C-alpha cells in the first residue's frame, strides 16, 4: 500500500517559506552573502532540517559523504581536473592556435562547443568553463564574436554536464535524491533519462556558435582572462564545492516534507516553464528545493530540462556562466543580448519536443 503524504504543519510551512525566500533573494541583495554563498546555503540547510525535525545519523552521514561519494565523486574530480588543467594550460593555448589554423574558425568553434559540452559531464562544468576561458583568451577575435562563443559554449556545458553526477552540483543532488525507491538512480541514471534530449541540444549550440563565427576578425579589443589559475584556487574551489553539495543535501532533506506533498501534484508542463526562474537563480539550488522521488519520470525530465536550458539565459543561472563571465569580464547586458533570445527559442523547441510531438 502506497504511503499517503500529508502537508506539514503551518509552523513548518511558514519556516520553510521564509528560508526559501532567503535562499532565493538574499544572495542578490546582500553582497557578503553573494560572495559566501556556500556557507550561507549550509546555514539555511541546517535551519531547514531543524525546523522539520528530521535530524538523524543518516542525514548527517549523507550530507558529509555525498560530495565525495565513490558513486559520484564530484569534489575529487574538481580537484584532480583542476590540477591537470593548470599543468596543461600552455598546451591548451598552443593546441587552440594549431587547430584554428588547420580547421578554420567555424569548424573549430563547432568542435570546441560540442566537445566542451560533452566532456563537461566527465571533467565537470567548472573545469570545462576554465578551459573555455583559456581558449577564448587565445583566439584574439573581436569581442562580440568571442562573447557569443562564450555564451553558446556555456549553454552547451550546462546541458552536457547534467549527464553524469560528477558534471555539476545539479546532477549530483538529483542522483543523490533519487538513489532510493522507485528510481534507484545510479551513475548512469541521468545519461539514460536525458541524453536523447541533451545531445541534440549540445549540437544545436555548436551549430549556432559556428553561425556566429562567420568571419575571423582579429582584434586587440578581445576578451582576456583577468587572473590565471593557481593551485590555491583549485584547493579553495574544491572546498567550496564540498560545502555547496553538503548544503544542497541538507536543503533537499529539509524541504522534502513539503515537496513530497506538492511536487507530484504539479503538471510537467508547469514545472518546465516555472523553472525559467533558474535564469536568475542557481539551478542546483532549485533542484535541491524541488526534486523528490515522489515525482514521476515525466515531471523529473520536464523539471530538469527547464532548469538546464533556462540556466543559460543570464549569468547567475549556471556555474559555467558565472566563471566565464567573471574571468572574461562579460557584462549582464552583453550576455542577455544573445542568451535570452537563444534560450527562449530553445525552450520553445524543447517544449514542443517534450509535450507536443
N, C-alpha and C positions, 0 to 999 in steps of 0.2 A: 504494500500500500504506500502511495507517494505521500511524503511528509507535506503537511499544509504549512505554508509560511505566512505568519501573521505580521502585521505592521507593528513596529516597535512603539514604545510609549511616547507621549508627547514630549517629555523631557529629553529623551534620546533624539527625537526628530529635530527639536529646536537646537540642541547642542551640535548635532552633525550639520545642520543647516548653517549655523554660524561658522563652523570650521570650514565648510565648503566655500562660503563667501570669502573667508580669509585666504584660503588657498588660491582661489581664482583671481582675486583682485589686489591683495596686498603686495605681491611681487611687482606690480605695475605702479603702485602708489608710493612705496617706501623703498628708497634706493638700497639701504643696508640689507633689506630682505632680498632684493633682486640679486645682490652680489653674494649672498649667503643662502641661496635657495635650498640647498640640500639640508642644511641644519634646520631651517625653518620648516620644511616639509616633515622632517623627522619629529620635531616637536608637535606638529599638527597630527601626525600619525599616532604618537603616544597618547595625545588627548582623545583621539577618536576611539582607540581601543579601550581607554579608561572609561569614557562615557558609556560605551556599550557593554562594559564589564566583561570583556572577552579575553582578559589576560590568562595565559596558561603557559606551561613549559613549551608546548608545541608551537605556540605563536612566537615566542621569543626565539626558539631554535630555528624556525623557518625564516624569520627576519634576519638573523645573524648569518645563516648559512646560504641563503638563497643567492646572494650576489656572487658567491664563489662556488656554487654547486657544480659538481662534475657533470651534471646533466645540462647546465647552461652557464659555463664559466665566463661570464662577461667581463668581470674585473681582471681576471688573468689574461684574457685576450687583449683587453685595452692596454694593459701594462706591457706585455710582450710585443704586441704590434707597434706600440709607441716607441719602444727601444729600437726595434728594427727600422722604423720609419726614420729616426734620427740618423742611424747608421748609413742608410741608403739614400739620404736626401740628395747628395750630389749626383747620384746615379739617376734620380728622377729628373733632374734638370737636363742632363745630357741625353737621356732617352727621349725626353719630350722634344728637344730640338731635332734629333735624328728622325724620329717618327713623323714629325710635322713636315720636314723637308721631303721625306720619302713618300708619304701618303697624300700630302696635300691637306689643306686646312679642314675642309668639310668632312672628309673621311676620318681624319684624325679626331675631330670633335665628336663625331658619331661614336667612334670606338671608345673614346675616353668616357663619355657619358654612360654608354651601355656597360662598359666594364666596371666602372666605379659603382654603378647601381647593383650589378650582380655580385661583385666581390664584397660589397658592404655587409652582406649577411655573414661573411667569414672574417673579415678584418675589422669589423664594426663600423658603424656610421661615423664615429668620431675620427678614426684613422682615415677613412675614405675622404672625409672633409679636409683633413690636413694634407693629404696627397693632392686633392683638388687645388688647394691654396698654392702649393708649390708649383703645380703645373701652370696655373694662371699667372703666377709671378714670373714665369719663364717666357710666356708667349709674347709679351710686348705688343699686343694688339691695341686697338682703340678701346677706351674704357667702356663704351656702350656695348660693344660686341662681347668683351670679357664679362661684363655684368650679366648679360643674357646667358652666356655659357654657364656661369656660376649658378644662376637661378634654376636653370633646367637640369643641371647636374645634381643640385640639392633635391629637386623633385625626385629624380631617379634614385638617389641614395636613400631618401626617406622611404620610398616604396620597396626597394630591394632589401634593405636592412631588416625588414619585417619577416623575412622568410625563415630566419632561424632565431632562437632565443639569445644568441650572442651578438646579434646585429645591432640592437638598440634596446634601451630600457623598456619601450613599449612592448616589444616582443617577449622580453624576459618576464615581465609581470603578467602578460597574457598567458604564457605557458605555465607559469607558476600557479596562477589562479585556476587553471583548467586541468591541473595534473591529476585530480581525483575523478570520481564518477560524475557524469556519464562519459566524459571525453577521454580521460586517461592520457592527457596530452604529453607527448614526448618531444624529443629534439626536432622531429620532422613534422609535427602536427601542423604548424603554420605553413610549411612548404606545401603540404598536401592540400591544405584548405585554401590558400591564397595564390599559389604560383600561377594558376591559369589566368588570374586577373593581374597580378603584379608584373609578370614578364612582358606582356604586351604594353603595359604602361611604361616600363623602362625603355622599350624600343621606341615608343611614341615620343618620349622625352629626348632620346638620342636623335631621332629624325628632326624634331623641332630645333635642336641645337645645331644640326647641320644646316638647316634652312637659314638660321640667323647668322651663319658664318660664311656668307657667300664670298666675301672679299677679304683678303689678307691685308688689312690696313695697319702698317707698322706705325706706332705712336710712342712718343716719350711720356705721354699722359695716360699711362696704363695703370691697372691695379697692381699694387705692390704689397707684399706681406710686411706688416709693421714690426713683428718680432719673431725671431727664429725660435724653434722649439728647443728645449733643454731637457736633460734627464730629470731635473727637478719638476718641470712641468708635467712630465709623464707620471711621476710619483704622486703629485698633488691631484692630477686628473683621475688617476686610478682610485685614490681615496675618496674623491667626490662621487665617483660612480658607485662605489661600495655603499656610501651613506645614502645616496639617492635611491638605489634599489631597496635598501632596508626601509627607508621612509615610505616608498610606494607599497611595500608589503604590509606595513602597519596601517597605512591609509586604506588599502583594499580590505583588510580584515575589519577595521573599524566601521567602514561603510557597508559591509556585507549584509547586516540585518535589513537595512533599508533597500539596498539594491536587489537583494534576493526577492524582495516583495515587489518592487516597482518595475525593474527592467524586463521581466518576462511579459509584462502587460503592455509594453511599448512595441509598436509595429516596426519591422525592419526599415521601412521607408522613412519613418520619423527619426529613427536612430541615425540613419545615413545623413540626413540633412541637418539635424540638430548638432551633429559633431563638426559642422563647419566652424564651430567655436574654437576648434583647435588651430585655426589660423592665427589666433592671438594668445592661445594658451597652450602650454606644452602638452603634446598628445600622450605622453607616457603618464602624466598625472591624471589626465582624463580617463585613460584606460584603467588605472588603479581605482578610480572612483566608480566607474561604470560596470566593468566586466564581472560576470558571475556565472558559475556553472549552471545556474537555473535557466539561463538563456538558451534558446535553440540555436542550431548552427547557422540558420539564415540571419538571425539577429546578430550573432557574433561576426559573421562575414560583413554584413552591412555596416556595423559599428566600426570595425577595423578599417575597412576601405574608406569610409567617410573621414576617419581620423587621418589616415595616411595621405590621402590626396589633399585635404584641407590644410594639413601641416605645412605644405609648401607655399601657400598663398602669401604669407607675411613672415618676416624674420623670426618672431617669437615662437612660431608653431613647431619647430623641429630643431634638434641638436645640430645637424649639419648646416642649417641656415644660420644659426647663431654663431657657430665657429667661423664659417666662411665670411659672413658679413662683418664680423668683428675684426678678423685679421686683415681683411682687404678694404675695410672702411667703406662698405656699401651702405648707403642710407636707406631708411624705410621707404621713402618715396620712390627711389630708383628701383627698389625691389618690387614694390607694388605695381609699377607700370607694366611689368610683364607677368609677375607672379599671380596677380588677381585675375586678369582675363584668361590666362592659360589655365589656371587652376579651375576656374568656373566652367570652362569648356570641357575639361577632363571630367569634372564632377557630373556634368550633364550626360556625357558619353557613357560613363560607368553606371549612372542611374538607369539608362536605357538597357544596358547590358545585363545588369543585375535584376531588374524588376519588370522589364517590358518584353524583351526577347524570350 
